[in-house]
Amino acid sequence: MEFHRLYTDGRRSTRAFTGRTLCNETIHSLLQAATRAPNACNLQSWHFYVLDQKNIAKLVPDVYRGEWILKAGAAFVVCTEDSVLAERFGERGKMFAIQDTAAAMIMLLLEAANIGWSGCWLGAFEPEACRRLLSIPEGRVPVAIAVIGEAHTQPPMRDRKPLGEVCTMVGDFDAPGDKTEATAPFTLRSGNYGGALFQDLNLAEARFDDIWLADGKFNNINMSGTVFTDINLSGASYAGVDMAGTRFGAVDAESTCVEMNKAKFTQVDFTEAVLKNCRLCDIRLENCDLTGMTIDGIPAEEYFKK
Ligand SMILES: Cc1cc2nc3c(=O)[nH]c(=O)nc-3n(C[C@H](O)[C@H](O)[C@H](O)COP(=O)(O)O)c2cc1C
């Protein structure tokens, strides 16, 4: 994934996994990334314990209380061994060692996002319980845990404070944010783009109007707030798409037409989606979270029991 996209629309803390496990090759890639992190004096004062699912289960509840980690595919307990740094630099050296582990954690989490996995940083765990469980020797301290898995549902990217609030510019710089120009939303109007591939794009608030997009592919796309009007999306597939606030049909929905028969959706967040006057025959739902879903005002569980 392109680096800018990796941190603007890729890595985020995910706390709902499918249970899929990571193969050795993936584990090794993540460890490679983690150990390429900058670190004090290149002493690499870190040590990693890699846990499979069976061992992640042993973390709950004594080491970490959140049961959601049970569905992670692997966990990395990142420890510091600060003795050499502390000998050389005293208290400052201990701080260097903690910074080493933080740098390794973010490298690992970014690489996970880069290769299509999701994860979360855990800091609120019990280090002593962790030490006992993994027989971690004296002199090695567990600092953080990265849980990695395949996202079941991906949360939206979380907002950050405006740069002006967290930055002090020292010297002759413009205040951050001063020069941000409003960019017009991406608009595609009237055309035949059957089979087109949309990959790794930010199409937030985009407009697609009067477009033939049958068999199109949308991979890793931010489509929050995107509006599709008079569009044919038959056979289109959607993977890793954020559709929060996507609108199919304009506000005056009667005048628009959307065809989506045979569309395929994988890992798409449809939270708060509204479907009205739609034909939903022969639809297959597999492994979907239907919490809070209502059909004509009736909760889905009751509706399907009828
Ligand atoms: C030092 C540190 C400790 C954290 N501890 C936890 C934790 O114990 N449990 C958890 O669910 N998330 C934990 N997080 C994840 C943060 O909640 C998350 O990064 C933050 O809310 C911003 O969200 P984002 O990562 O999606 O941008 C921790 C993150 C950091 C850097």
The ligand as an SDF file (V2000), in Angstrom:
LIG
                    3D

 31 33  0  0  0  0  0  0  0  0999 V2000
    0.7240    3.0140   24.4440 C   0  0  0  0  0  0  0  0  0  0  0  0
   -0.5890    2.5190   23.8890 C   0  0  0  0  0  0  0  0  0  0  0  0
   -1.3790    1.6940   24.6590 C   0  0  0  0  0  0  0  0  0  0  0  0
   -2.5750    1.1790   24.1490 C   0  0  0  0  0  0  0  0  0  0  0  0
   -3.2850    0.2840   24.8830 N   0  0  0  0  0  0  0  0  0  0  0  0
   -4.4240   -0.2430   24.3750 C   0  0  0  0  0  0  0  0  0  0  0  0
   -5.1060   -1.2530   25.0940 C   0  0  0  0  0  0  0  0  0  0  0  0
   -4.6750   -1.7120   26.1470 O   0  0  0  0  0  0  0  0  0  0  0  0
   -6.2480   -1.7570   24.5640 N   0  0  0  0  0  0  0  0  0  0  0  0
   -6.7340   -1.3060   23.3640 C   0  0  0  0  0  0  0  0  0  0  0  0
   -7.7880   -1.8080   22.9490 O   0  0  0  0  0  0  0  0  0  0  0  0
   -6.0960   -0.3410   22.6440 N   0  0  0  0  0  0  0  0  0  0  0  0
   -4.9380    0.1890   23.1200 C   0  0  0  0  0  0  0  0  0  0  0  0
   -4.2400    1.1120   22.3910 N   0  0  0  0  0  0  0  0  0  0  0  0
   -4.7620    1.5750   21.0750 C   0  0  0  0  0  0  0  0  0  0  0  0
   -5.3210    3.0050   21.1760 C   0  0  0  0  0  0  0  0  0  0  0  0
   -6.5490    2.9650   21.8650 O   0  0  0  0  0  0  0  0  0  0  0  0
   -5.5070    3.5790   19.7590 C   0  0  0  0  0  0  0  0  0  0  0  0
   -4.2530    3.6150   19.0980 O   0  0  0  0  0  0  0  0  0  0  0  0
   -6.0750    5.0070   19.8030 C   0  0  0  0  0  0  0  0  0  0  0  0
   -7.3820    5.0100   20.3140 O   0  0  0  0  0  0  0  0  0  0  0  0
   -6.1110    5.6480   18.4170 C   0  0  0  0  0  0  0  0  0  0  0  0
   -6.8580    4.8420   17.5210 O   0  0  0  0  0  0  0  0  0  0  0  0
   -6.2160    4.3110   16.1470 P   0  0  0  0  0  0  0  0  0  0  0  0
   -5.0420    3.4310   16.5040 O   0  0  0  0  0  0  0  0  0  0  0  0
   -7.3180    3.5440   15.4710 O   0  0  0  0  0  0  0  0  0  0  0  0
   -5.7990    5.5060   15.3610 O   0  0  0  0  0  0  0  0  0  0  0  0
   -3.0230    1.5910   22.8620 C   0  0  0  0  0  0  0  0  0  0  0  0
   -2.1930    2.4140   22.0840 C   0  0  0  0  0  0  0  0  0  0  0  0
   -0.9880    2.8560   22.5690 C   0  0  0  0  0  0  0  0  0  0  0  0
   -0.0630    3.6770   21.6740 C   0  0  0  0  0  0  0  0  0  0  0  0
  1  2  1  0
  2  3  1  0
  2 30  2  0
  3  4  2  0
  4  5  1  0
  4 28  1  0
  5  6  2  0
  6  7  1  0
  6 13  1  0
  7  8  2  0
  7  9  1  0
  9 10  1  0
 10 11  2  0
 10 12  1  0
 12 13  2  0
 13 14  1  0
 14 15  1  0
 14 28  1  0
 15 16  1  0
 16 17  1  0
 16 18  1  0
 18 19  1  0
 18 20  1  0
 20 21  1  0
 20 22  1  0
 22 23  1  0
 23 24  1  0
 24 25  2  0
 24 26  1  0
 24 27  1  0
 28 29  2  0
 29 30  1  0
 30 31  1  0
M  END
$$$$
